Amino acid sequence: MGARRRMELYHPNPADMLSYHNGPVLHGDIPVSILWYGEFTLPQKSIIADFLLSFTAAPQAASPSVAQWWNTIEQLYLSKAVQTKPNGGDKKTNVLLANQVSDDKCSMGKSLTLAQVSALAARAKPMKGGVALVLTAQDVTVEGFCQSRCALHGSDAKASTTYIWVGNSATQCPGQCAWPFHQPMYGPQGPPLVAPNGDVGLDGIVMNLASMFAGAVTNPFGDAYYQGSRDAPLEAATACPGVFGNGAYPGYAGDLKVDAATGASYNANGANGRKYLLPALYNPSTTACSTLV
């Protein structure tokens, strides 16, 4: 189970780099099933839906794009892992929005354990080789949320499915889980950046979702790409926490693009004119964090 923790720059030990442990990765068509837990508005839901559509959006969005970020994962991780398998093939990996389910009334209550998050993921009915995405509203607490994690990914190996949970931190801990769009709770203090979609909580969800998605596809069952302990691994994006653009350092997200009309900071264009801020990805070949800008 991987989790995105509070951000601080990580400098890996050269003797213990992120590497491939010969386990399966997610490849080919990856259907995503969303379970909305608690109240989300239609505009909020469209931010996430457009983000998922951006992975393989056609026509391609302007550069730099979400599709380019996804292609980096394909090139650095997925294609190399598949090539090591007897029948790996060269089929391109596509992210597909399969279905959405809403639980507006919070049928399991507004304080969830990790076991309940896993149960909610199963309720989303993910397809084999797919990902269940559980998103919890800003008034829902989850075990460990804000204290030790902003999001996590796990799996059901028997069903060959994975799941991701991300919480809306807008009212609980935006300084931890929606930075740099909110003043940080700890560390160097700098002015918050303007969120590209005008919603600090949802733009924070996108950052965490991207980080967890990178981990879920490259290390879905805990035995593929990771560094360190299998129980608390550093993965494709979590090995580069707090890095979003070139020149990043603790308290500074990096040199980002700024929308001239809104003043919002971003590093990736997406579907339907959307803009997003996505985490850097660790490059096992160069042992450095790769950014879009």
Backbone as CSV, one residue per row, in Angstrom:
resi,resn,N_x,N_y,N_z,CA_x,CA_y,CA_z,C_x,C_y,C_z
1,MET,0.852,-1.200,0.000,0.000,0.000,0.000,0.879,1.238,0.000
2,GLY,0.738,2.063,-1.012,1.534,3.274,-1.101,0.721,4.453,-0.613
3,ALA,1.377,5.450,-0.077,0.675,6.629,0.403,1.490,7.868,0.107
4,ARG,0.801,8.951,-0.229,1.493,10.218,-0.438,1.567,10.911,0.894
5,ARG,2.766,11.150,1.366,2.949,11.760,2.670,3.211,13.256,2.525
6,ARG,3.337,13.935,3.641,3.636,15.351,3.619,4.933,15.581,2.871
7,MET,5.028,16.725,2.208,6.080,16.923,1.241,7.355,17.511,1.824
8,GLU,8.447,16.848,1.542,9.757,17.386,1.811,10.675,16.746,0.777
9,LEU,11.667,17.471,0.315,12.521,16.947,-0.742,13.296,15.738,-0.234
10,TYR,13.372,14.732,-1.092,14.014,13.481,-0.715,15.287,13.293,-1.538
11,HIS,16.365,12.991,-0.880,17.636,12.751,-1.565,18.012,11.286,-1.373
12,PRO,17.827,10.440,-2.402,18.020,9.010,-2.248,19.476,8.602,-2.069
13,ASN,19.660,7.516,-1.372,20.968,6.895,-1.239,21.308,6.227,-2.572
14,PRO,22.437,6.588,-3.200,22.771,6.002,-4.503,22.815,4.480,-4.493
15,ALA,23.034,3.889,-3.321,23.108,2.426,-3.241,21.729,1.785,-3.153
16,ASP,20.698,2.600,-3.043,19.345,2.053,-2.861,18.354,2.823,-3.729
17,MET,18.526,2.739,-5.050,17.669,3.486,-5.959,16.374,2.744,-6.258
18,LEU,15.379,3.474,-6.711,14.110,2.884,-7.115,14.363,1.946,-8.288
19,SER,13.891,0.712,-8.171,14.184,-0.278,-9.220,13.006,-1.233,-9.405
20,TYR,13.115,-2.053,-10.448,12.051,-2.995,-10.802,12.275,-4.329,-10.094
21,HIS,11.222,-4.842,-9.447,11.320,-6.086,-8.688,10.596,-7.245,-9.378
22,ASN,10.337,-7.077,-10.670,9.831,-8.146,-11.546,8.357,-8.475,-11.391
23,GLY,7.616,-7.675,-10.623,6.181,-7.912,-10.493,5.405,-7.276,-11.634
24,PRO,4.100,-7.546,-11.718,3.287,-6.991,-12.803,3.022,-5.501,-12.635
25,VAL,2.844,-4.818,-13.772,2.389,-3.429,-13.796,1.040,-3.420,-14.506
26,LEU,0.327,-2.311,-14.413,-0.920,-2.181,-15.162,-0.577,-1.697,-16.566
27,HIS,-1.158,-2.356,-17.560,-0.808,-2.045,-18.942,-2.013,-2.292,-19.833
28,GLY,-1.957,-1.785,-21.064,-3.102,-1.915,-21.958,-4.192,-0.948,-21.536
29,ASP,-5.444,-1.346,-21.670,-6.557,-0.491,-21.247,-6.736,-0.572,-19.730
30,ILE,-6.751,0.592,-19.084,-6.933,0.656,-17.630,-8.250,1.372,-17.343
31,PRO,-9.338,0.626,-17.107,-10.620,1.265,-16.800,-10.650,1.789,-15.365
32,VAL,-11.126,3.008,-15.200,-11.196,3.630,-13.879,-12.654,3.780,-13.474
33,SER,-12.985,3.273,-12.288,-14.334,3.382,-11.733,-14.284,4.309,-10.520
34,ILE,-15.092,5.366,-10.525,-15.057,6.362,-9.443,-16.221,6.154,-8.480
35,LEU,-15.913,6.200,-7.185,-16.952,6.244,-6.168,-16.805,7.568,-5.424
36,TRP,-17.812,8.435,-5.579,-17.839,9.727,-4.898,-18.497,9.539,-3.536
37,TYR,-17.747,9.738,-2.464,-18.276,9.517,-1.125,-18.473,10.856,-0.428
38,GLY,-19.720,11.220,-0.215,-20.051,12.529,0.328,-20.470,13.463,-0.792
39,GLU,-20.654,14.709,-0.454,-21.198,15.671,-1.418,-20.101,16.333,-2.254
40,PHE,-20.217,16.174,-3.567,-19.365,16.856,-4.535,-20.286,17.540,-5.538
41,THR,-19.945,18.753,-5.921,-20.752,19.463,-6.913,-20.425,18.956,-8.310
42,LEU,-21.284,19.241,-9.255,-21.013,18.845,-10.641,-19.740,19.496,-11.176
43,PRO,-19.490,20.793,-10.887,-18.221,21.378,-11.332,-17.007,20.664,-10.737
44,GLN,-17.097,20.230,-9.477,-15.993,19.509,-8.858,-15.771,18.161,-9.541
45,LYS,-16.859,17.468,-9.834,-16.743,16.180,-10.497,-16.143,16.332,-11.895
46,SER,-16.476,17.428,-12.559,-15.965,17.618,-13.921,-14.461,17.867,-13.920
47,ILE,-13.921,18.458,-12.846,-12.470,18.671,-12.746,-11.749,17.325,-12.778
48,ILE,-12.273,16.354,-12.033,-11.649,15.029,-11.975,-11.883,14.254,-13.266
49,ALA,-13.112,14.293,-13.785,-13.415,13.568,-15.023,-12.550,14.087,-16.176
50,ASP,-12.405,15.406,-16.273,-11.577,15.979,-17.332,-10.114,15.589,-17.155
51,PHE,-9.675,15.493,-15.904,-8.290,15.075,-15.657,-8.050,13.660,-16.190
52,LEU,-8.954,12.741,-15.891,-8.795,11.362,-16.370,-8.880,11.300,-17.895
53,LEU,-9.744,12.099,-18.482,-9.844,12.143,-19.944,-8.569,12.708,-20.559
54,SER,-7.845,13.506,-19.802,-6.642,14.153,-20.318,-5.487,13.183,-20.555
55,PHE,-5.529,12.012,-19.916,-4.432,11.056,-20.061,-4.243,10.653,-21.516
56,THR,-5.360,10.455,-22.200,-5.285,10.034,-23.595,-6.210,10.904,-24.442
57,ALA,-6.277,12.194,-24.099,-7.179,13.117,-24.785,-6.794,13.273,-26.254
58,ALA,-7.780,13.306,-27.114,-7.568,13.558,-28.545,-8.578,14.598,-28.998
59,PRO,-8.186,15.666,-29.687,-6.795,15.926,-30.047,-5.944,16.305,-28.829
60,GLN,-4.639,16.175,-28.988,-3.740,16.428,-27.865,-3.862,17.863,-27.373
61,ALA,-3.810,18.042,-26.063,-3.814,19.377,-25.482,-2.475,20.053,-25.773
62,ALA,-2.444,21.361,-25.594,-1.212,22.113,-25.813,-0.120,21.614,-24.876
63,SER,1.106,21.727,-25.309,2.253,21.310,-24.505,2.616,22.400,-23.487
64,PRO,3.026,22.000,-22.271,3.113,20.641,-21.729,1.718,20.134,-21.357
65,SER,1.531,18.830,-21.396,0.190,18.278,-21.201,0.177,17.107,-20.234
66,VAL,-1.025,16.803,-19.747,-1.225,15.618,-18.909,-0.829,14.368,-19.686
67,ALA,-1.154,14.337,-20.990,-0.808,13.184,-21.819,0.704,12.982,-21.887
68,GLN,1.480,14.067,-21.907,2.943,13.943,-21.912,3.443,13.379,-20.590
69,TRP,2.833,13.826,-19.492,3.187,13.292,-18.165,2.926,11.789,-18.123
70,TRP,1.762,11.387,-18.630,1.402,9.975,-18.664,2.356,9.194,-19.575
71,ASN,2.739,9.780,-20.691,3.652,9.125,-21.613,5.020,8.897,-20.968
72,THR,5.401,9.793,-20.062,6.660,9.612,-19.336,6.603,8.354,-18.479
73,ILE,5.466,8.126,-17.814,5.289,6.902,-17.028,5.363,5.682,-17.939
74,GLU,4.717,5.786,-19.090,4.733,4.683,-20.054,6.164,4.345,-20.479
75,GLN,6.938,5.369,-20.797,8.289,5.155,-21.314,9.268,4.710,-20.228
76,LEU,9.224,5.371,-19.064,10.193,5.077,-18.011,9.900,3.792,-17.248
77,TYR,8.637,3.397,-17.199,8.252,2.280,-16.347,7.506,1.163,-17.084
78,LEU,6.308,1.470,-17.571,5.410,0.425,-18.051,5.976,-0.351,-19.234
79,SER,6.448,0.346,-20.256,6.938,-0.354,-21.446,8.145,-1.220,-21.130
80,LYS,9.006,-0.770,-20.242,10.198,-1.549,-19.893,9.827,-2.809,-19.112
81,ALA,8.833,-2.697,-18.221,8.405,-3.865,-17.461,7.739,-4.882,-18.368
82,VAL,6.899,-4.414,-19.278,6.178,-5.306,-20.184,7.143,-6.037,-21.106
83,GLN,8.201,-5.380,-21.526,9.178,-5.997,-22.420,9.882,-7.186,-21.785
84,THR,9.887,-7.241,-20.443,10.559,-8.348,-19.761,9.685,-9.600,-19.680
85,LYS,8.402,-9.460,-20.058,7.480,-10.588,-19.957,7.388,-11.321,-21.294
86,PRO,7.173,-12.654,-21.252,7.133,-13.464,-22.482,6.145,-12.963,-23.521
87,ASN,4.946,-12.576,-23.081,3.922,-12.119,-24.024,3.572,-10.658,-23.770
88,GLY,4.590,-9.853,-23.472,4.361,-8.466,-23.105,3.734,-7.637,-24.201
89,GLY,4.240,-7.805,-25.418,3.691,-7.028,-26.524,4.044,-5.562,-26.411
90,ASP,3.503,-4.776,-27.290,3.802,-3.347,-27.293,2.536,-2.511,-27.330
91,LYS,1.457,-3.030,-26.775,0.203,-2.292,-26.775,0.305,-1.054,-25.894
92,LYS,-0.152,0.067,-26.414,-0.102,1.316,-25.659,-1.100,1.272,-24.504
93,THR,-0.736,1.902,-23.408,-1.598,1.925,-22.237,-2.544,3.115,-22.291
94,ASN,-3.830,2.845,-22.116,-4.858,3.884,-22.162,-5.664,3.887,-20.870
95,VAL,-5.924,5.071,-20.347,-6.760,5.227,-19.164,-8.177,5.548,-19.629
96,LEU,-9.144,4.751,-19.174,-10.533,4.894,-19.618,-11.436,5.153,-18.416
97,LEU,-12.290,6.149,-18.509,-13.261,6.414,-17.445,-14.443,5.472,-17.653
98,ALA,-14.524,4.422,-16.816,-15.502,3.357,-17.025,-16.881,3.690,-16.466
99,ASN,-16.945,4.053,-15.185,-18.241,4.344,-14.572,-18.055,5.183,-13.314
100,GLN,-19.157,5.785,-12.860,-19.138,6.605,-11.654,-20.334,6.254,-10.775
101,VAL,-20.074,6.165,-9.463,-21.117,5.869,-8.489,-21.051,6.928,-7.397
102,SER,-22.183,7.397,-6.924,-22.217,8.418,-5.876,-22.858,7.875,-4.603
103,ASP,-22.238,8.177,-3.474,-22.789,7.855,-2.161,-22.856,9.169,-1.386
104,ASP,-23.789,10.029,-1.803,-23.892,11.374,-1.243,-24.213,11.371,0.248
105,LYS,-24.939,10.354,0.712,-25.408,10.326,2.096,-24.413,9.679,3.049
106,CYS,-23.261,9.245,2.527,-22.217,8.640,3.372,-22.757,7.445,4.156
107,SER,-23.060,6.387,3.424,-23.701,5.212,4.014,-22.860,4.539,5.092
108,MET,-21.561,4.741,5.102,-20.698,4.165,6.134,-20.317,5.186,7.203
109,GLY,-20.989,6.340,7.193,-20.664,7.385,8.153,-19.592,8.321,7.613
110,LYS,-19.271,9.324,8.434,-18.310,10.340,7.986,-16.946,10.204,8.651
111,SER,-16.690,9.055,9.241,-15.372,8.758,9.803,-15.010,7.339,9.387
112,LEU,-14.094,7.202,8.444,-13.818,5.907,7.821,-12.487,5.309,8.271
113,THR,-12.476,3.993,8.415,-11.227,3.264,8.612,-10.671,2.889,7.234
114,LEU,-9.429,2.445,7.196,-8.849,2.026,5.921,-9.552,0.788,5.386
115,ALA,-10.047,-0.069,6.281,-10.803,-1.248,5.848,-12.092,-0.828,5.149
116,GLN,-12.718,0.231,5.651,-13.941,0.731,5.013,-13.641,1.363,3.652
117,VAL,-12.498,2.018,3.541,-12.094,2.573,2.242,-11.942,1.453,1.224
118,SER,-11.337,0.338,1.653,-11.185,-0.820,0.770,-12.545,-1.384,0.369
119,ALA,-13.479,-1.408,1.320,-14.835,-1.896,1.029,-15.544,-0.976,0.041
120,LEU,-15.343,0.317,0.179,-15.941,1.264,-0.758,-15.352,1.074,-2.158
121,ALA,-14.067,0.770,-2.222,-13.436,0.519,-3.517,-14.079,-0.672,-4.210
122,ALA,-14.372,-1.715,-3.443,-15.030,-2.896,-4.016,-16.430,-2.539,-4.501
123,ARG,-17.077,-1.611,-3.806,-18.424,-1.194,-4.188,-18.422,-0.441,-5.525
124,ALA,-17.282,0.121,-5.887,-17.166,0.823,-7.170,-17.144,-0.153,-8.343
125,LYS,-16.996,-1.460,-8.034,-16.989,-2.529,-9.036,-15.930,-2.311,-10.132
126,PRO,-14.663,-2.239,-9.720,-13.604,-2.082,-10.717,-13.474,-3.337,-11.583
127,MET,-13.109,-3.139,-12.833,-12.911,-4.258,-13.748,-11.521,-4.856,-13.545
128,LYS,-11.326,-6.091,-14.004,-10.028,-6.734,-13.901,-8.995,-5.898,-14.636
129,GLY,-7.852,-5.635,-13.964,-6.832,-4.796,-14.553,-7.134,-3.321,-14.442
130,GLY,-8.212,-2.989,-13.707,-8.632,-1.600,-13.592,-8.345,-1.011,-12.225
131,VAL,-8.788,0.236,-12.037,-8.550,0.984,-10.806,-9.874,1.517,-10.276
132,ALA,-10.142,1.278,-8.993,-11.279,1.904,-8.316,-10.764,3.163,-7.647
133,LEU,-11.426,4.274,-7.881,-11.025,5.551,-7.314,-12.074,6.005,-6.305
134,VAL,-11.687,6.033,-5.032,-12.584,6.478,-3.964,-12.193,7.892,-3.569
135,LEU,-13.110,8.833,-3.747,-12.859,10.227,-3.386,-13.801,10.620,-2.256
136,THR,-13.240,11.109,-1.154,-14.061,11.482,-0.001,-14.174,12.998,0.102
137,ALA,-15.363,13.466,0.470,-15.659,14.893,0.539,-14.939,15.559,1.705
138,GLN,-14.980,16.881,1.729,-14.184,17.641,2.691,-14.638,17.473,4.137
139,ASP,-15.857,16.977,4.371,-16.316,16.777,5.747,-16.224,15.322,6.181
140,VAL,-15.510,14.502,5.406,-15.331,13.085,5.740,-13.898,12.870,6.228
141,THR,-13.754,12.282,7.407,-12.425,11.967,7.922,-12.088,10.520,7.589
142,VAL,-10.815,10.263,7.367,-10.337,8.922,7.044,-9.131,8.623,7.925
143,GLU,-9.026,7.407,8.380,-7.924,6.983,9.239,-6.564,7.432,8.667
144,GLY,-5.847,8.225,9.438,-4.527,8.682,9.027,-4.511,9.913,8.144
145,PHE,-5.688,10.355,7.684,-5.756,11.521,6.799,-5.251,12.748,7.543
146,CYS,-4.342,13.479,6.910,-3.710,14.684,7.450,-2.590,14.373,8.442
147,GLN,-2.722,13.310,9.216,-1.660,12.972,10.164,-0.467,12.315,9.466
148,SER,-0.743,11.318,8.645,0.352,10.578,8.011,0.191,10.405,6.515
149,ARG,-0.958,10.781,5.961,-1.170,10.585,4.525,-2.198,11.563,3.975
150,CYS,-2.062,11.828,2.677,-3.044,12.632,1.955,-3.864,11.761,1.021
151,ALA,-3.327,10.573,0.721,-3.953,9.642,-0.215,-3.243,8.307,-0.078
152,LEU,-3.790,7.274,-0.687,-3.116,5.975,-0.698,-3.618,5.140,-1.864
153,HIS,-2.854,4.105,-2.180,-3.342,3.110,-3.139,-3.099,1.725,-2.571
154,GLY,-3.987,0.803,-2.891,-3.897,-0.571,-2.433,-4.410,-1.486,-3.522
155,SER,-4.624,-2.762,-3.182,-5.036,-3.699,-4.230,-5.790,-4.883,-3.670
156,ASP,-6.477,-5.560,-4.585,-7.094,-6.848,-4.321,-6.454,-7.803,-5.323
157,ALA,-5.382,-8.481,-4.890,-4.603,-9.317,-5.804,-5.441,-10.439,-6.400
158,LYS,-6.369,-11.003,-5.611,-7.189,-12.108,-6.113,-8.077,-11.665,-7.266
159,ALA,-8.592,-10.438,-7.180,-9.463,-9.922,-8.237,-8.679,-9.200,-9.329
160,SER,-7.359,-9.080,-9.124,-6.496,-8.354,-10.074,-6.966,-6.924,-10.281
161,THR,-7.394,-6.291,-9.180,-7.818,-4.892,-9.239,-7.028,-4.070,-8.219
162,THR,-6.945,-2.786,-8.475,-6.289,-1.870,-7.554,-7.267,-0.763,-7.187
163,TYR,-6.934,-0.024,-6.144,-7.780,1.102,-5.786,-6.922,2.256,-5.285
164,ILE,-7.481,3.438,-5.404,-6.854,4.667,-4.927,-7.871,5.414,-4.089
165,TRP,-7.437,5.914,-2.956,-8.284,6.811,-2.173,-7.594,8.163,-2.080
166,VAL,-8.371,9.237,-2.264,-7.880,10.601,-2.077,-8.961,11.387,-1.348
167,GLY,-8.553,12.154,-0.356,-9.503,12.974,0.387,-9.425,14.436,-0.005
168,ASN,-10.562,15.135,0.099,-10.605,16.579,-0.116,-10.146,17.246,1.178
169,SER,-8.992,17.888,1.126,-8.385,18.440,2.343,-8.764,19.889,2.609
170,ALA,-9.702,20.446,1.834,-9.991,21.889,1.872,-10.237,22.438,3.272
171,THR,-10.956,21.695,4.108,-11.270,22.200,5.449,-10.508,21.481,6.552
172,GLN,-9.797,20.412,6.224,-9.114,19.636,7.258,-7.609,19.912,7.332
173,CYS,-6.938,19.955,6.191,-5.485,20.155,6.231,-4.940,20.619,4.881
174,PRO,-5.468,21.721,4.338,-4.982,22.166,3.035,-3.503,22.526,3.038
175,GLY,-2.986,22.943,4.197,-1.567,23.277,4.275,-0.666,22.073,4.126
176,GLN,-1.212,20.889,4.339,-0.431,19.663,4.187,-0.722,18.963,2.864
177,CYS,-1.989,18.904,2.481,-2.364,18.076,1.333,-2.806,18.867,0.108
178,ALA,-2.834,20.192,0.193,-3.159,20.993,-0.987,-2.069,22.032,-1.261
179,TRP,-0.937,21.949,-0.562,0.200,22.809,-0.883,0.663,22.470,-2.295
180,PRO,1.010,23.430,-3.130,1.325,24.841,-2.846,0.153,25.813,-3.039
181,PHE,-1.082,25.288,-3.062,-2.244,26.161,-3.244,-2.790,26.666,-1.909
182,HIS,-2.080,26.378,-0.826,-2.436,26.876,0.501,-1.141,27.070,1.268
183,GLN,-1.160,27.995,2.210,0.019,28.219,3.045,0.421,26.916,3.722
184,PRO,1.713,26.531,3.669,2.121,25.268,4.285,1.971,25.315,5.800
185,MET,1.621,24.180,6.390,1.459,24.117,7.836,2.817,24.137,8.531
186,TYR,3.819,23.526,7.866,5.149,23.461,8.451,6.174,23.898,7.415
187,GLY,7.394,24.145,7.856,8.485,24.418,6.942,8.510,25.845,6.437
188,PRO,9.304,26.076,5.383,9.435,27.431,4.828,8.085,27.989,4.409
189,GLN,7.868,29.252,4.758,6.574,29.869,4.473,6.665,30.784,3.241
190,GLY,5.866,30.477,2.250,5.790,31.318,1.064,4.335,31.553,0.737
191,PRO,4.027,32.559,-0.069,2.629,32.819,-0.417,2.053,31.669,-1.227
192,PRO,0.796,31.296,-0.980,0.187,30.204,-1.752,-0.014,30.599,-3.206
193,LEU,0.022,29.614,-4.083,-0.211,29.834,-5.502,-1.713,29.782,-5.785
194,VAL,-2.111,30.353,-6.906,-3.515,30.326,-7.311,-3.819,28.979,-7.955
195,ALA,-4.878,28.315,-7.479,-5.242,26.991,-7.996,-5.801,27.111,-9.414
196,PRO,-5.349,26.262,-10.350,-5.738,26.414,-11.758,-7.220,26.219,-12.043
197,ASN,-7.922,25.448,-11.203,-9.349,25.240,-11.419,-10.208,25.973,-10.395
198,GLY,-9.561,26.869,-9.644,-10.302,27.718,-8.718,-10.853,27.009,-7.499
199,ASP,-10.348,25.811,-7.197,-10.850,25.029,-6.070,-9.657,24.366,-5.396
200,VAL,-9.196,24.936,-4.283,-7.994,24.437,-3.612,-8.119,22.956,-3.271
201,GLY,-9.284,22.554,-2.755,-9.477,21.153,-2.383,-9.394,20.210,-3.560
202,LEU,-10.060,20.557,-4.666,-10.078,19.677,-5.835,-8.750,19.710,-6.582
203,ASP,-8.112,20.876,-6.662,-6.797,20.917,-7.291,-5.784,20.131,-6.452
204,GLY,-5.986,20.136,-5.132,-5.166,19.294,-4.272,-5.432,17.816,-4.519
205,ILE,-6.693,17.452,-4.712,-7.035,16.068,-5.032,-6.321,15.624,-6.302
206,VAL,-6.301,16.485,-7.327,-5.651,16.118,-8.589,-4.169,15.816,-8.367
207,MET,-3.480,16.661,-7.600,-2.054,16.429,-7.338,-1.833,15.080,-6.650
208,ASN,-2.639,14.804,-5.641,-2.503,13.554,-4.910,-2.929,12.357,-5.746
209,LEU,-4.000,12.533,-6.528,-4.466,11.464,-7.402,-3.399,11.109,-8.429
210,ALA,-2.768,12.124,-9.019,-1.717,11.869,-10.000,-0.570,11.077,-9.371
211,SER,-0.179,11.475,-8.164,0.902,10.780,-7.465,0.543,9.325,-7.203
212,MET,-0.678,9.093,-6.727,-1.108,7.732,-6.425,-1.332,6.910,-7.692
213,PHE,-1.799,7.556,-8.752,-2.016,6.828,-10.005,-0.684,6.340,-10.556
214,ALA,0.340,7.199,-10.459,1.671,6.785,-10.904,2.140,5.565,-10.120
215,GLY,1.880,5.557,-8.807,2.269,4.416,-7.988,1.438,3.184,-8.254
216,ALA,0.132,3.379,-8.470,-0.771,2.240,-8.666,-0.479,1.493,-9.959
217,VAL,-0.104,2.196,-11.015,0.140,1.509,-12.283,1.544,0.911,-12.354
218,THR,2.515,1.537,-11.672,3.887,1.027,-11.734,4.212,0.046,-10.606
219,ASN,3.384,0.024,-9.574,3.608,-0.893,-8.451,2.259,-1.333,-7.878
220,PRO,1.396,-1.931,-8.722,0.015,-2.187,-8.292,-0.129,-3.167,-7.141
221,PHE,0.735,-4.193,-7.105,0.574,-5.226,-6.078,1.772,-5.306,-5.135
222,GLY,2.581,-4.245,-5.142,3.671,-4.144,-4.179,4.955,-4.847,-4.552
223,ASP,5.046,-5.350,-5.792,6.255,-6.097,-6.159,6.810,-5.696,-7.526
224,ALA,6.555,-4.455,-7.943,7.048,-3.996,-9.249,8.094,-2.899,-9.037
225,TYR,7.768,-1.649,-9.354,8.734,-0.556,-9.199,8.577,0.123,-7.839
226,TYR,9.613,0.056,-7.031,9.607,0.792,-5.768,11.010,0.846,-5.193
227,GLN,11.159,1.638,-4.166,12.424,1.777,-3.460,12.171,1.677,-1.974
228,GLY,13.102,1.065,-1.263,12.972,0.957,0.183,12.110,-0.217,0.595
229,SER,11.416,-0.071,1.724,10.588,-1.140,2.267,9.344,-1.360,1.419
230,ARG,9.004,-2.625,1.181,7.789,-2.929,0.429,6.553,-2.446,1.174
231,ASP,6.619,-2.388,2.494,5.477,-1.956,3.296,5.311,-0.431,3.315
232,ALA,6.366,0.303,3.020,6.300,1.773,2.977,7.200,2.248,1.839
233,PRO,6.803,1.921,0.609,7.694,2.165,-0.529,7.704,3.599,-1.026
234,LEU,8.816,3.971,-1.633,8.870,5.181,-2.438,8.640,4.738,-3.873
235,GLU,7.754,5.441,-4.566,7.361,5.017,-5.906,7.623,6.124,-6.927
236,ALA,7.073,5.949,-8.127,7.394,6.823,-9.253,7.263,8.312,-8.942
237,ALA,6.204,8.699,-8.223,6.017,10.114,-7.891,6.370,10.431,-6.443
238,THR,6.135,9.517,-5.518,6.414,9.806,-4.109,7.905,9.888,-3.828
239,ALA,8.745,9.439,-4.759,10.189,9.603,-4.610,10.622,11.033,-4.919
240,CYS,9.679,11.860,-5.404,9.979,13.268,-5.734,8.989,14.199,-5.055
241,PRO,8.760,14.084,-3.751,7.732,14.895,-3.100,8.069,16.382,-3.119
242,GLY,7.048,17.205,-3.354,7.226,18.639,-3.325,7.849,19.221,-4.576
243,VAL,8.122,18.374,-5.583,8.748,18.847,-6.815,7.702,18.896,-7.924
244,PHE,7.493,20.096,-8.478,6.519,20.261,-9.555,7.117,20.927,-10.789
245,GLY,8.192,21.657,-10.601,8.843,22.332,-11.710,10.337,22.414,-11.500
246,ASN,11.043,22.851,-12.515,12.489,22.974,-12.443,12.884,23.949,-11.329
247,GLY,13.940,23.610,-10.597,14.436,24.488,-9.547,13.718,24.374,-8.221
248,ALA,12.890,23.344,-8.042,12.143,23.188,-6.789,13.074,22.932,-5.610
249,TYR,12.668,23.426,-4.461,13.375,23.146,-3.208,12.341,23.257,-2.090
250,PRO,12.659,22.819,-0.872,11.651,22.837,0.195,10.988,24.202,0.346
251,GLY,9.659,24.206,0.214,8.897,25.437,0.314,8.683,26.143,-1.008
252,TYR,9.327,25.632,-2.078,9.175,26.230,-3.405,8.885,25.118,-4.401
253,ALA,7.739,25.203,-5.077,7.282,24.120,-5.951,8.049,24.034,-7.261
254,GLY,8.802,25.070,-7.595,9.543,25.076,-8.853,9.041,26.163,-9.786
255,ASP,9.724,26.312,-10.907,9.368,27.333,-11.888,8.189,26.835,-12.721
256,LEU,7.017,27.343,-12.440,5.789,26.865,-13.079,5.279,27.860,-14.114
257,LYS,4.355,27.395,-14.936,3.674,28.280,-15.867,2.573,29.026,-15.111
258,VAL,2.279,30.243,-15.554,1.241,31.049,-14.914,0.240,31.497,-15.974
259,ASP,-1.023,31.238,-15.717,-2.082,31.639,-16.639,-2.227,33.163,-16.612
260,ALA,-2.092,33.769,-17.777,-2.125,35.229,-17.848,-3.472,35.811,-17.418
261,ALA,-4.549,35.071,-17.638,-5.887,35.577,-17.330,-6.245,35.442,-15.861
262,THR,-5.865,34.326,-15.253,-6.288,34.042,-13.881,-5.179,34.162,-12.848
263,GLY,-3.927,34.134,-13.287,-2.808,34.150,-12.357,-2.538,32.792,-11.734
264,ALA,-3.223,31.760,-12.218,-3.080,30.415,-11.655,-1.780,29.766,-12.106
265,SER,-1.185,28.980,-11.221,0.041,28.242,-11.531,-0.297,26.822,-11.948
266,TYR,0.410,26.330,-12.966,0.157,24.980,-13.472,1.389,24.484,-14.225
267,ASN,1.387,23.215,-14.567,2.466,22.678,-15.399,1.962,21.712,-16.465
268,ALA,0.636,21.566,-16.572,0.096,20.634,-17.571,-1.248,21.110,-18.093
269,ASN,-1.415,21.084,-19.400,-2.700,21.357,-20.031,-3.479,20.056,-20.168
270,GLY,-4.809,20.147,-20.057,-5.628,18.948,-20.136,-6.802,19.094,-21.072
271,ALA,-7.708,18.154,-20.986,-8.895,18.138,-21.840,-9.804,19.319,-21.513
272,ASN,-10.550,19.750,-22.510,-11.553,20.814,-22.350,-10.971,22.108,-21.783
273,GLY,-9.723,22.401,-22.152,-9.099,23.643,-21.732,-8.636,23.680,-20.294
274,ARG,-8.642,22.550,-19.610,-8.244,22.497,-18.204,-6.732,22.681,-18.051
275,LYS,-6.342,23.130,-16.868,-4.937,23.203,-16.486,-4.781,22.531,-15.130
276,TYR,-3.670,21.831,-14.958,-3.444,21.076,-13.726,-1.998,21.217,-13.261
277,LEU,-1.765,20.897,-11.997,-0.409,20.844,-11.451,-0.118,19.392,-11.087
278,LEU,0.888,18.803,-11.751,1.205,17.388,-11.580,2.598,17.211,-10.976
279,PRO,2.774,16.162,-10.172,4.066,15.946,-9.515,5.140,15.480,-10.488
280,ALA,6.396,15.750,-10.121,7.524,15.241,-10.887,7.558,13.720,-10.794
281,LEU,8.194,13.091,-11.763,8.332,11.633,-11.793,9.808,11.260,-11.698
282,TYR,10.094,10.264,-10.891,11.468,9.809,-10.725,11.911,9.030,-11.954
283,ASN,13.069,9.368,-12.480,13.632,8.675,-13.640,14.687,7.698,-13.169
284,PRO,14.403,6.386,-13.195,15.375,5.407,-12.700,16.693,5.429,-13.462
285,SER,16.667,5.857,-14.722,17.884,5.863,-15.534,18.833,6.986,-15.139
286,THR,18.275,8.142,-14.821,19.108,9.289,-14.485,19.181,9.534,-12.976
287,THR,18.383,8.790,-12.196,18.251,8.944,-10.743,17.920,10.394,-10.385
288,ALA,17.119,11.038,-11.204,16.706,12.421,-10.962,15.202,12.543,-11.155
289,CYS,14.645,13.637,-10.636,13.217,13.884,-10.783,12.966,14.604,-12.102
290,SER,12.058,14.074,-12.906,11.748,14.630,-14.209,10.471,15.467,-14.130
291,THR,10.537,16.732,-14.553,9.389,17.621,-14.504,8.932,18.001,-15.894
292,LEU,7.695,18.443,-16.012,7.154,18.876,-17.312,7.655,20.256,-17.695
293,VAL,7.960,21.086,-16.688,8.445,22.450,-16.963,9.699,22.704,-16.126
